[in-house]
Amino acid sequence: MSYLIAVASSDDVNIDLTFGAAEGFSIYEVQGTTFEKEEYRAVPVIADEGATENNEKSGSPEGNGDYSIKSGDACGSGKGCGDGKGCGHGGEPLPKVELISDCRSLVCKKIGFQAQKQLEKKQISSFDVACGVTDALTKITAYFDKIDNHKPFSHK
């Protein structure tokens, strides 16, 4: 059984981006304890800075329901969503969460509470670590392999 892991990295060597700062995610396909990069998924950006509040809540300016974050905007950028209610993104799913909704887990340097809760709702585990991509994926795939195959964890 294969599964996907999303990684927030600027160079595919180190996990050096927070969830909010990531402009996209490297997606790794995992088979057992081996992994290979499959693709890079960029977070969609709306270029129209003059979008109305109504357009932002209903999706894209075209109204097609594609939720995107304007460049430099919120949800982890340190600026918040601007509604004074924390970064719950108005109850709507964060675009970054939707982007990786087919992944089993996310690996990033740090992740905020609201984003972590939205990932949990989609049954996506999140790992916030600061190390190399290979080290993190080796440990995480070994962890999932033990869970999936009902292997005991050693106490070494």
DSSP file (Angstrom, degrees, kcal/mol; ACC not computed):
  #  RESIDUE AA STRUCTURE BP1 BP2  ACC     N-H-->O    O-->H-N    N-H-->O    O-->H-N    TCO  KAPPA ALPHA  PHI   PSI    X-CA   Y-CA   Z-CA
    1    1 A M              0   0    0      0, 0.0    31,-0.7     0, 0.0     2,-0.3   0.000 360.0 360.0 360.0 123.5    0.0    0.0    0.0
    2    2 A S  E     +A   31   0A   0     29,-0.2     2,-0.3    27,-0.0    29,-0.2  -0.672 360.0 177.7 -99.5 158.2    1.5    3.3   -1.0
    3    3 A Y  E     -A   30   0A   0     27,-1.6    27,-3.2    -2,-0.3     2,-0.3  -0.935  23.8-111.5-150.1 170.9    0.7    6.7    0.5
    4    4 A L  E     -A   29   0A   0     98,-0.4   100,-3.0    -2,-0.3   101,-1.1  -0.842  16.6-164.9-113.8 145.6    1.8   10.3    0.1
    5    5 A I  E     -Ab  28 105A   0     23,-2.3    23,-2.9    -2,-0.3     2,-0.4  -0.999  13.3-145.7-126.6 130.2    3.7   12.7    2.4
    6    6 A A  E     -Ab  27 106A   0     99,-2.7   101,-2.7    -2,-0.4     2,-0.4  -0.796  16.0-164.9 -94.6 136.3    3.8   16.5    1.9
    7    7 A V  E     -Ab  26 107A   0     19,-2.5    19,-2.5    -2,-0.4     2,-0.9  -0.980  15.9-145.8-127.0 132.0    7.0   18.2    2.8
    8    8 A A        +     0   0    0     99,-2.7     9,-1.2    -2,-0.4     2,-0.3  -0.838  44.8 140.7 -96.2 103.0    7.5   22.0    3.3
    9    9 A S        -     0   0    0     -2,-0.9     6,-0.1    15,-0.2    -2,-0.1  -0.999  47.8-152.5-146.1 140.3   11.1   22.6    2.1
   10   10 A S  S    S+     0   0    0      4,-0.4     5,-0.1    -2,-0.3    -1,-0.1   0.690 102.1  19.0 -83.3 -18.4   12.7   25.4    0.2
   11   11 A D  S    S-     0   0    0      3,-0.5    -1,-0.1     0, 0.0     4,-0.1   0.347  97.2-116.5-135.3   5.7   15.5   23.1   -1.2
   12   12 A D  S    S+     0   0    0      2,-0.3     3,-0.1     1,-0.1   122,-0.1   0.646 105.1  76.2  60.7  16.0   14.3   19.5   -0.9
   13   13 A V  S    S+     0   0    0      1,-0.4   120,-2.7   120,-0.1   121,-0.4   0.683  94.8  32.7-116.3 -45.1   17.2   19.0    1.5
   14   14 A N  B    S-E  132   0B   0    118,-0.3     2,-1.3   119,-0.1    -3,-0.5  -0.892  71.9-127.1-118.2 145.7   16.1   20.6    4.8
   15   15 A I        +     0   0    0    116,-3.1   116,-0.3    -2,-0.4    -6,-0.2  -0.765  56.8 141.8 -87.2  94.8   12.7   21.0    6.4
   16   16 A D        +     0   0    0     -2,-1.3     2,-0.4    -8,-0.3    -7,-0.2   0.271  36.3  84.9-124.7   8.1   13.1   24.8    6.8
   17   17 A L        -     0   0    0     -9,-1.2    92,-2.9    -3,-0.1    93,-0.4  -0.925  65.4-134.4-117.9 139.8    9.6   26.2    6.0
   18   18 A T     >  -     0   0    0     -2,-0.4     4,-1.4    91,-0.2    93,-0.2  -0.416  34.5-106.5 -76.5 164.6    6.6   26.7    8.3
   19   19 A F  T  4 S+     0   0    0     91,-2.8     3,-0.4     1,-0.2    92,-0.1   0.925 121.5  47.9 -57.6 -44.8    3.2   25.6    7.1
   20   20 A G  T  4 S+     0   0    0     90,-0.3    -1,-0.2     1,-0.2    57,-0.1   0.832 111.7  48.6 -67.6 -33.3    2.2   29.2    6.6
   21   21 A A  T  4 S+     0   0    0     55,-0.2    -1,-0.2   -13,-0.0     2,-0.2   0.672  85.7 107.9 -81.6 -16.9    5.4   30.3    4.8
   22   22 A A     <  -     0   0    0     -4,-1.4     3,-0.1    -3,-0.4   -14,-0.0  -0.429  48.2-169.3 -67.7 128.0    5.3   27.4    2.4
   23   23 A E  S    S-     0   0    0     -2,-0.2    20,-2.9     1,-0.2     2,-0.3   0.402  75.2 -16.9 -92.9   0.2    4.4   28.4   -1.1
   24   24 A G  E     - C   0  42A   0     18,-0.3     2,-0.4     2,-0.0    18,-0.3  -0.956  69.3-111.4 176.3 178.1    4.0   24.8   -2.1
   25   25 A F  E     - C   0  41A   0     16,-2.4    16,-2.9    -2,-0.3     2,-0.5  -0.989  15.3-129.9-135.8 138.8    4.8   21.3   -1.0
   26   26 A S  E     -AC   7  40A   0    -19,-2.5   -19,-2.5    -2,-0.4     2,-0.5  -0.758  30.0-146.2 -81.6 131.1    7.1   18.5   -2.3
   27   27 A I  E     -AC   6  39A   0     12,-3.2    11,-3.3    -2,-0.5    12,-1.4  -0.896  13.3-166.3-107.3 124.0    5.0   15.3   -2.5
   28   28 A Y  E     -AC   5  37A   0    -23,-2.9   -23,-2.3    -2,-0.5     2,-0.5  -0.905  12.8-142.3-110.4 134.4    6.7   12.0   -1.7
   29   29 A E  E     -AC   4  36A   0      7,-2.8     7,-1.9    -2,-0.4     2,-0.4  -0.828  19.6-155.4 -93.9 133.8    5.2    8.7   -2.5
   30   30 A V  E     -AC   3  35A   0    -27,-3.2   -27,-1.6    -2,-0.5     2,-0.5  -0.928  17.5-178.6-116.6 132.4    6.0    6.0    0.1
   31   31 A Q  E >  S-AC   2  34A   0      3,-2.6     3,-2.4    -2,-0.4     2,-0.6  -0.964  72.7 -49.1-124.5 109.5    6.1    2.2   -0.4
   32   32 A G  T 3  S-     0   0    0    -31,-0.7   113,-0.1    -2,-0.5   112,-0.1  -0.511 123.5 -24.2  64.5-112.4    6.8    0.5    2.9
   33   33 A T  T 3  S+     0   0    0     -2,-0.6     2,-0.3   111,-0.1    -1,-0.3   0.243 120.0  93.5-115.6  11.2    9.9    2.4    4.1
   34   34 A T  E <   -C   31   0A   0     -3,-2.4    -3,-2.6   107,-0.1     2,-0.3  -0.815  53.0-173.4-103.6 147.3   11.1    3.6    0.8
   35   35 A F  E     -C   30   0A   0     -2,-0.3     2,-0.3    -5,-0.2    -5,-0.2  -0.973  10.2-175.6-140.6 152.5   10.1    7.0   -0.6
   36   36 A E  E     -C   29   0A   0     -7,-1.9    -7,-2.8    -2,-0.3     2,-0.2  -0.990  34.6-107.2-148.6 137.7   10.6    9.0   -3.8
   37   37 A K  E     +C   28   0A   0     -2,-0.3    -9,-0.3    -9,-0.2     3,-0.1  -0.481  35.2 175.7 -67.4 130.1    9.6   12.5   -4.7
   38   38 A E  E     -     0   0A   0    -11,-3.3     2,-0.3     1,-0.4   -10,-0.2   0.800  54.6 -29.1-101.8 -42.2    6.7   12.5   -7.1
   39   39 A E  E     -C   27   0A   0    -12,-1.4   -12,-3.2     2,-0.0     2,-0.4  -0.974  48.3-113.1-165.4 171.4    5.8   16.2   -7.6
   40   40 A Y  E     -C   26   0A   0     -2,-0.3     2,-0.6   -14,-0.2   -14,-0.2  -0.992  25.4-158.7-119.2 129.2    5.8   19.7   -6.3
   41   41 A R  E     -C   25   0A   0    -16,-2.9   -16,-2.4    -2,-0.4     2,-0.3  -0.935   7.4-152.9-112.1 116.7    2.4   21.3   -5.7
   42   42 A A  E     -C   24   0A   0     -2,-0.6   -18,-0.3   -18,-0.3   -19,-0.1  -0.626  23.5-112.8 -85.4 144.0    2.3   25.1   -5.6
   43   43 A V        -     0   0    0    -20,-2.9    53,-0.1    -2,-0.3    25,-0.1  -0.624  39.2-112.8 -73.3 127.8   -0.3   26.9   -3.6
   44   44 A P        -     0   0    0      0, 0.0    25,-1.1     0, 0.0     2,-0.4  -0.335  33.2-156.1 -63.2 144.3   -2.7   28.7   -5.9
   45   45 A V  E     -f   69   0C   0     23,-0.2     2,-0.6    26,-0.0    25,-0.2  -0.977  12.1-140.8-126.2 135.7   -2.5   32.5   -5.7
   46   46 A I  E     -f   70   0C   0     23,-0.6    25,-0.7    -2,-0.4     5,-0.1  -0.859   9.5-162.3 -91.9 123.1   -5.1   35.1   -6.7
   47   47 A A        +     0   0    0     -2,-0.6     2,-1.0    23,-0.1    -1,-0.1   0.729  65.4  95.3 -77.5 -22.1   -3.4   38.0   -8.4
   48   48 A D    >   -     0   0    0      1,-0.2     3,-0.9     2,-0.1    -1,-0.1  -0.595  48.7-179.4 -77.7 100.4   -6.4   40.3   -7.9
   49   49 A E  T 3  S+     0   0    0     -2,-1.0    -1,-0.2     1,-0.2    21,-0.1   0.632  76.0  67.8 -72.7 -13.6   -5.6   42.3   -4.6
   50   50 A G  T 3   +     0   0    0     -3,-0.1    -1,-0.2     2,-0.0    -2,-0.1   0.123  68.5 142.8 -94.7  21.9   -8.9   44.1   -5.0
   51   51 A A    <   -     0   0    0     -3,-0.9     2,-0.1     1,-0.1     9,-0.0  -0.330  50.1-121.3 -62.3 142.0  -11.1   41.1   -4.3
   52   52 A T     >  -     0   0    0      1,-0.1     4,-2.3     9,-0.0     5,-0.2  -0.399  19.9-111.2 -81.6 162.6  -14.2   41.9   -2.3
   53   53 A E  H  > S+     0   0    0      1,-0.2     4,-1.9     2,-0.2     5,-0.2   0.883 120.1  54.6 -59.4 -37.3  -15.0   40.2    1.0
   54   54 A N  H  > S+     0   0    0      1,-0.2     4,-1.7     2,-0.2    -1,-0.2   0.909 107.8  48.2 -63.5 -43.0  -17.9   38.5   -0.8
   55   55 A N  H  > S+     0   0    0      1,-0.2     4,-0.9     2,-0.2    -1,-0.2   0.900 109.6  53.2 -64.1 -40.3  -15.6   37.0   -3.4
   56   56 A E  H  < S+     0   0    0     -4,-2.3     3,-0.3     1,-0.2    -1,-0.2   0.880 111.0  46.1 -63.9 -37.7  -13.1   35.8   -0.8
   57   57 A K  H  < S+     0   0    0     -4,-1.9    -1,-0.2     1,-0.2    -2,-0.2   0.822 115.2  45.5 -75.7 -30.1  -15.8   33.9    1.1
   58   58 A S  H  < S-     0   0    0     -4,-1.7     7,-0.4     1,-0.3     2,-0.4   0.513 117.8-106.9 -91.9  -3.3  -17.3   32.3   -1.9
   59   59 A G  S  < S+     0   0    0     -4,-0.9    -1,-0.3    -3,-0.3     8,-0.1  -0.928  73.6   8.1 120.1-143.1  -14.0   31.3   -3.5
   60   60 A S  S >  S-     0   0    0     -2,-0.4     3,-2.7     1,-0.1     5,-0.3  -0.234  79.9-100.4 -73.3 165.3  -12.3   32.7   -6.5
   61   61 A P  T 3  S+     0   0    0      0, 0.0    -1,-0.1     0, 0.0    -5,-0.0   0.778 126.2  59.8 -56.4 -25.0  -13.4   35.9   -8.2
   62   62 A E  T 3  S-     0   0    0      4,-0.1    -2,-0.0    -7,-0.0    -3,-0.0   0.586 110.3-126.9 -79.0  -8.7  -15.0   33.6  -10.8
   63   63 A G    <   +     0   0    0     -3,-2.7    -4,-0.0    -8,-0.1    -1,-0.0   0.706  69.1 131.8  74.4  19.5  -17.1   32.1   -8.0
   64   64 A N  S    S-     0   0    0      2,-0.1    -5,-0.1     1,-0.0     3,-0.1   0.399  77.3-110.9 -89.1   5.3  -16.1   28.5   -8.9
   65   65 A G        +     0   0    0     -7,-0.4     2,-1.0    -5,-0.3    -6,-0.1   0.509  69.0 142.9  84.0   2.8  -15.3   27.6   -5.3
   66   66 A D        -     0   0    0     -8,-0.0     2,-0.4     1,-0.0    -1,-0.2  -0.691  41.7-149.8 -79.6 106.1  -11.5   27.4   -5.7
   67   67 A Y        +     0   0    0     -2,-1.0     2,-0.3    -8,-0.1   -11,-0.1  -0.638  25.5 166.7 -81.2 128.3  -10.2   28.8   -2.5
   68   68 A S        -     0   0    0     -2,-0.4     2,-0.4   -12,-0.1   -23,-0.2  -0.945  32.3-125.2-138.2 157.9   -6.9   30.6   -2.8
   69   69 A I  E     -f   45   0C   0    -25,-1.1   -23,-0.6    -2,-0.3     3,-0.1  -0.879  29.3-119.0-104.7 136.0   -4.8   32.9   -0.7
   70   70 A K  E >   -f   46   0C   0     -2,-0.4     3,-2.4   -25,-0.2   -23,-0.1  -0.403  48.0 -82.1 -67.7 150.9   -3.6   36.2   -2.1
   71   71 A S  T 3  S+     0   0    0    -25,-0.7    -1,-0.1     1,-0.3     3,-0.1  -0.293 117.8  10.7 -55.4 130.9    0.1   36.6   -2.3
   72   72 A G  T 3  S+     0   0    0      1,-0.3    -1,-0.3    -3,-0.1     2,-0.2   0.493 102.6 133.7  78.9   2.9    1.5   37.7    1.1
   73   73 A D    <   -     0   0    0     -3,-2.4    -1,-0.3     1,-0.1     8,-0.1  -0.466  51.6 -78.6 -89.1 162.9   -1.8   37.0    2.8
   74   74 A A  S    S+     0   0    0      6,-0.6     7,-0.2    -2,-0.2    -1,-0.1   0.885  74.1  94.6 -18.9-164.7   -2.6   35.2    6.0
   75   75 A C  S    S-     0   0    0      1,-0.2    37,-0.1     2,-0.1    -2,-0.1   0.923 120.0  -9.6  53.6  56.7   -3.0   31.8    7.4
   76   76 A G  S    S+     0   0    0    -55,-0.1    -1,-0.2    35,-0.1   -56,-0.2   0.330 104.2 105.9 114.0  -5.1    0.5   31.4    8.8
   77   77 A S  S    S-     0   0    0    -57,-0.1    -3,-0.1     3,-0.1    -2,-0.1   0.518  97.1-107.5 -81.7  -2.8    2.2   34.4    7.2
   78   78 A G  S    S+     0   0    0     -5,-0.0    -4,-0.1     0, 0.0    -1,-0.0   0.374 106.2  87.2  93.1  -4.1    2.2   36.1   10.6
   79   79 A K  S    S-     0   0    0      1,-0.2     3,-0.3    -7,-0.1    -5,-0.1   0.562  81.1-144.2-103.1 -11.6   -0.5   38.6    9.5
   80   80 A G        -     0   0    0      1,-0.2    -6,-0.6    -7,-0.1    -1,-0.2  -0.098  39.5 -68.7  71.2-179.3   -3.6   36.5   10.4
   81   81 A C        -     0   0    0      5,-0.3    -1,-0.2    -7,-0.2     6,-0.1   0.545  62.7-121.9 -87.1  -7.5   -6.7   36.5    8.3
   82   82 A G  S    S+     0   0    0     -3,-0.3    -2,-0.1     1,-0.1     5,-0.1   0.517  88.0 103.2  84.2   3.0   -7.5   40.0    9.3
   83   83 A D  S    S-     0   0    0      3,-0.3    -3,-0.1     0, 0.0    -1,-0.1   0.459  87.0-123.3 -98.2   0.5  -10.9   39.2   10.8
   84   84 A G  S    S+     0   0    0      1,-0.1     3,-0.1     2,-0.1    -4,-0.0   0.559  88.8 100.1  74.9   7.4   -9.7   39.4   14.4
   85   85 A K  S    S-     0   0    0      1,-0.5     3,-0.2     0, 0.0     2,-0.1   0.118  93.0-100.9-110.6  19.9  -10.9   35.9   15.1
   86   86 A G        -     0   0    0      1,-0.2     2,-0.8     2,-0.1    -1,-0.5  -0.334  60.1 -53.0  83.1-176.1   -7.6   34.0   14.8
   87   87 A C  S    S+     0   0    0      1,-0.2    -1,-0.2    -7,-0.1    -7,-0.1  -0.345  86.0 126.3 -99.4  54.8   -6.6   32.1   11.8
   88   88 A G  S >  S-     0   0    0     -2,-0.8     3,-1.3    -3,-0.2    -1,-0.2   0.475  72.1-128.9 -83.4  -2.7   -9.7   29.9   11.4
   89   89 A H  G >   -     0   0    0     -3,-0.3     3,-1.8     1,-0.3    -2,-0.1   0.844  61.1 -64.8  55.5  39.1  -10.0   31.2    7.8
   90   90 A G  G 3  S-     0   0    0      1,-0.3    -1,-0.3    -5,-0.0    -3,-0.0   0.727  91.2 -63.8  63.5  22.6  -13.6   32.0    8.4
   91   91 A G  G <  S+     0   0    0     -3,-1.3    -1,-0.3     1,-0.3    -2,-0.2   0.288 108.9 122.1  84.1 -11.4  -14.5   28.4    8.9
   92   92 A E  S <  S-     0   0    0     -3,-1.8    -1,-0.3     1,-0.1     2,-0.1  -0.525  75.2 -94.7 -81.5 151.5  -13.5   27.5    5.3
   93   93 A P        -     0   0    0      0, 0.0    -1,-0.1     0, 0.0    22,-0.1  -0.411  44.1-108.2 -63.4 138.6  -10.9   24.9    4.7
   94   94 A L     >  -     0   0    0      1,-0.1     4,-2.1    -2,-0.1     3,-0.5  -0.462  22.2-128.0 -64.5 137.4   -7.4   26.4    4.3
   95   95 A P  H  > S+     0   0    0      0, 0.0     4,-2.1     0, 0.0    -1,-0.1   0.859 109.8  55.0 -56.4 -35.6   -6.3   26.2    0.6
   96   96 A K  H  > S+     0   0    0      2,-0.2     4,-1.1     1,-0.2    -2,-0.0   0.862 106.4  50.5 -67.5 -34.6   -3.1   24.6    1.7
   97   97 A V  H  4 S+     0   0    0     -3,-0.5     3,-0.4     1,-0.2    -1,-0.2   0.917 111.2  48.3 -67.8 -42.7   -5.0   21.9    3.6
   98   98 A E  H >< S+     0   0    0     -4,-2.1     3,-1.3     1,-0.2    -2,-0.2   0.873 105.4  60.1 -63.1 -36.9   -7.1   21.2    0.5
   99   99 A L  H 3< S+     0   0    0     -4,-2.1    -1,-0.2     1,-0.3     3,-0.2   0.827 115.9  31.9 -60.6 -33.9   -4.0   21.1   -1.7
  100  100 A I  T >< S+     0   0    0     -4,-1.1     3,-2.2    -3,-0.4    -1,-0.3   0.067  80.2 121.9-112.6  23.6   -2.6   18.1    0.3
  101  101 A S  T <  S+     0   0    0     -3,-1.3    -1,-0.1     1,-0.3    -2,-0.1   0.664  72.6  56.7 -65.1 -15.7   -5.9   16.5    1.3
  102  102 A D  T 3  S+     0   0    0     -3,-0.2   -98,-0.4    -4,-0.2    -1,-0.3   0.378  90.1  98.8 -93.9   4.3   -4.8   13.2   -0.4
  103  103 A C    <   -     0   0    0     -3,-2.2   -98,-0.2     1,-0.1     3,-0.1  -0.611  67.1-144.8 -92.3 152.0   -1.6   13.0    1.7
  104  104 A R  S    S+     0   0    0   -100,-3.0    21,-2.2    -2,-0.2     2,-0.3   0.803  80.6   1.2 -81.0 -32.6   -1.3   10.8    4.8
  105  105 A S  E     -bd   5 125A   0   -101,-1.1   -99,-2.7    19,-0.3     2,-0.4  -0.973  58.1-137.3-153.0 166.7    0.9   13.4    6.6
  106  106 A L  E     -bd   6 126A   0     19,-2.4    21,-2.7    -2,-0.3     2,-0.5  -0.980  11.8-161.7-126.3 138.2    2.6   16.7    6.4
  107  107 A V  E     +bd   7 127A   0   -101,-2.7   -99,-2.7    -2,-0.4     2,-0.3  -0.989  28.0 143.6-122.1 123.5    6.2   17.5    7.5
  108  108 A C  E     - d   0 128A   0     19,-2.4    21,-2.3    -2,-0.5   -90,-0.2  -0.924  59.0-105.0-149.4 172.3    7.1   21.1    8.1
  109  109 A K  S    S-     0   0    0    -92,-2.9     2,-0.3     1,-0.3   -91,-0.2   0.887  99.1 -13.0 -70.7 -39.6    9.2   23.3   10.5
  110  110 A K        -     0   0    0    -93,-0.4   -91,-2.8    18,-0.1     2,-0.4  -0.976  61.3-161.3-160.1 151.4    6.2   24.6   12.5
  111  111 A I        -     0   0    0     -2,-0.3    17,-0.1   -93,-0.2     2,-0.1  -0.999  20.5-120.3-141.7 142.1    2.4   24.6   12.1
  112  112 A G     >  -     0   0    0     -2,-0.4     4,-2.3     1,-0.1     5,-0.2  -0.304  28.3-110.1 -78.4 163.8   -0.3   26.7   13.8
  113  113 A F  H  > S+     0   0    0      1,-0.2     4,-2.4     2,-0.2     5,-0.2   0.915 113.9  48.1 -61.0 -49.0   -3.1   25.3   15.9
  114  114 A Q  H  > S+     0   0    0      1,-0.2     4,-2.2     2,-0.2    -1,-0.2   0.907 113.2  47.6 -64.0 -42.2   -5.9   26.0   13.4
  115  115 A A  H  > S+     0   0    0      1,-0.2     4,-2.2     2,-0.2    -1,-0.2   0.913 111.4  51.7 -64.2 -41.4   -4.1   24.5   10.5
  116  116 A Q  H  X S+     0   0    0     -4,-2.3     4,-2.3     1,-0.2    -2,-0.2   0.898 109.1  50.3 -62.1 -40.6   -3.2   21.5   12.6
  117  117 A K  H  X S+     0   0    0     -4,-2.4     4,-2.0     2,-0.2    -1,-0.2   0.896 109.4  50.8 -64.4 -40.5   -6.9   21.1   13.5
  118  118 A Q  H  X S+     0   0    0     -4,-2.2     4,-1.0     2,-0.2    -2,-0.2   0.886 109.9  50.1 -66.1 -37.3   -8.0   21.3    9.9
  119  119 A L  H ><>S+     0   0    0     -4,-2.2     5,-2.5     1,-0.2     3,-0.7   0.921 108.1  53.4 -63.5 -43.1   -5.4   18.6    9.0
  120  120 A E  H ><5S+     0   0    0     -4,-2.3     3,-1.9     1,-0.3    -2,-0.2   0.887 102.8  57.5 -59.1 -39.6   -6.7   16.4   11.8
  121  121 A K  H 3<5S+     0   0    0     -4,-2.0    -1,-0.3     1,-0.3    -2,-0.2   0.808 109.6  45.2 -61.1 -28.7  -10.3   16.7   10.4
  122  122 A K  T <<5S-     0   0    0     -4,-1.0    -1,-0.3    -3,-0.7    -2,-0.2   0.279 119.6-113.4 -96.1   9.3   -9.0   15.3    7.1
  123  123 A Q  T < 5 +     0   0    0     -3,-1.9     2,-0.6     1,-0.2    -3,-0.2   0.879  68.8 143.9  59.0  42.2   -7.0   12.6    9.0
  124  124 A I      < -     0   0    0     -5,-2.5   -19,-0.3    -8,-0.1    -1,-0.2  -0.958  43.1-141.4-110.7 119.0   -3.7   14.0    8.0
  125  125 A S  E     -d  105   0A   0    -21,-2.2   -19,-2.4    -2,-0.6     2,-0.4  -0.520  14.4-150.6 -76.8 147.1   -1.0   13.7   10.6
  126  126 A S  E     -d  106   0A   0    -21,-0.2     2,-0.5    -2,-0.2   -19,-0.2  -0.963  10.4-168.3-122.2 139.9    1.4   16.6   11.0
  127  127 A F  E     -d  107   0A   0    -21,-2.7   -19,-2.4    -2,-0.4     2,-0.7  -0.987   5.3-161.7-124.2 119.8    5.0   16.5   12.1
  128  128 A D  E     +d  108   0A   0     -2,-0.5     2,-0.3   -21,-0.2   -19,-0.2  -0.904  32.3 144.9-106.0 114.0    6.8   19.8   12.9
  129  129 A V        -     0   0    0    -21,-2.3     2,-0.4    -2,-0.7    -2,-0.1  -0.906  45.4-140.0-140.5 161.6   10.5   19.2   12.9
  130  130 A A        +     0   0    0     -2,-0.3     2,-0.3  -114,-0.1  -114,-0.1  -0.816  64.1  88.8-128.9  91.6   13.7   21.0   12.0
  131  131 A C  S    S-     0   0    0     -2,-0.4  -116,-3.1  -116,-0.3     2,-0.1  -0.863  81.0 -49.9-159.9-169.3   16.0   18.5   10.3
  132  132 A G  B  >  -E   14   0B   0     -2,-0.3     4,-2.4  -118,-0.2  -118,-0.3  -0.447  44.3-123.8 -76.8 151.7   16.9   17.1    6.9
  133  133 A V  H  > S+     0   0    0   -120,-2.7     4,-2.9     1,-0.2     5,-0.3   0.925 111.5  50.1 -60.0 -46.9   14.1   15.8    4.6
  134  134 A T  H  > S+     0   0    0   -121,-0.4     4,-2.3     1,-0.2    -1,-0.2   0.916 111.3  48.4 -61.2 -44.5   15.8   12.4    4.3
  135  135 A D  H  > S+     0   0    0      2,-0.2     4,-2.1     1,-0.2    -1,-0.2   0.941 114.3  45.9 -60.4 -48.2   16.1   12.0    8.0
  136  136 A A  H  X S+     0   0    0     -4,-2.4     4,-2.8     1,-0.2     5,-0.2   0.936 114.6  46.3 -62.3 -47.9   12.5   13.0    8.7
  137  137 A L  H  X S+     0   0    0     -4,-2.9     4,-2.6     1,-0.2     5,-0.3   0.860 110.0  54.6 -66.4 -34.3   11.1   10.8    6.0
  138  138 A T  H  X S+     0   0    0     -4,-2.3     4,-1.6    -5,-0.3    -1,-0.2   0.934 114.1  41.0 -62.2 -45.6   13.2    7.8    7.1
  139  139 A K  H  X S+     0   0    0     -4,-2.1     4,-2.1     2,-0.2    -2,-0.2   0.905 116.8  47.6 -70.1 -42.1   11.9    8.1   10.6
  140  140 A I  H  X S+     0   0    0     -4,-2.8     4,-2.7     2,-0.2     5,-0.2   0.907 112.2  48.7 -68.7 -41.5    8.3    8.8    9.7
  141  141 A T  H  X S+     0   0    0     -4,-2.6     4,-2.3    -5,-0.2    -1,-0.2   0.878 111.3  50.8 -66.8 -35.4    8.1    6.0    7.1
  142  142 A A  H  X S+     0   0    0     -4,-1.6     4,-2.0    -5,-0.3    -2,-0.2   0.901 110.9  50.1 -65.3 -40.2    9.6    3.6    9.7
  143  143 A Y  H  X S+     0   0    0     -4,-2.1     4,-2.1     2,-0.2    -2,-0.2   0.948 113.3  43.9 -61.2 -51.2    6.9    4.8   12.2
  144  144 A F  H  X S+     0   0    0     -4,-2.7     4,-3.2     1,-0.2     5,-0.2   0.864 110.2  56.8 -64.8 -35.2    4.1    4.3    9.8
  145  145 A D  H  X S+     0   0    0     -4,-2.3     4,-2.0    -5,-0.2    -1,-0.2   0.908 107.9  47.6 -61.8 -42.0    5.5    0.9    8.7
  146  146 A K  H  <>S+     0   0    0     -4,-2.0     5,-2.7     2,-0.2     4,-0.2   0.910 114.8  45.6 -65.5 -41.9    5.4   -0.3   12.3
  147  147 A I  H ><5S+     0   0    0     -4,-2.1     3,-1.2     3,-0.2    -2,-0.2   0.953 114.5  47.2 -64.5 -49.4    1.8    0.9   12.8
  148  148 A D  H 3<5S+     0   0    0     -4,-3.2    -1,-0.2     1,-0.3    -2,-0.2   0.824 119.5  39.3 -64.2 -32.4    0.6   -0.5    9.5
  149  149 A N  T 3<5S-     0   0    0     -4,-2.0    -1,-0.3    -5,-0.2    -2,-0.2   0.214 109.0-118.7-105.2  14.4    2.2   -3.9   10.1
  150  150 A H  T < 5 +     0   0    0     -3,-1.2    -3,-0.2    -4,-0.2    -4,-0.1   0.865  56.2 160.6  53.0  42.8    1.4   -4.1   13.8
  151  151 A K      < -     0   0    0     -5,-2.7    -1,-0.2    -6,-0.2     2,-0.1  -0.722  41.1-111.9 -93.0 143.9    5.1   -4.2   14.7
  152  152 A P        -     0   0    0      0, 0.0     2,-0.4     0, 0.0    -1,-0.1  -0.414  25.9-119.4 -72.7 151.2    6.2   -3.3   18.3
  153  153 A F        -     0   0    0     -2,-0.1     2,-0.2    -7,-0.0   -10,-0.0  -0.767  28.7-129.5 -86.7 133.4    8.2   -0.2   19.0
  154  154 A S        -     0   0    0     -2,-0.4     2,-0.2     1,-0.1    -1,-0.0  -0.511   3.0-138.9 -82.1 153.7   11.6   -0.9   20.5
  155  155 A H              0   0    0      1,-0.2    -1,-0.1    -2,-0.2    -2,-0.0  -0.362 360.0 360.0-107.0  51.0   12.7    1.0   23.7
  156  156 A K              0   0    0     -2,-0.2    -1,-0.2     0, 0.0    -2,-0.0   0.437 360.0 360.0 -85.9 360.0   16.3    1.5   22.7
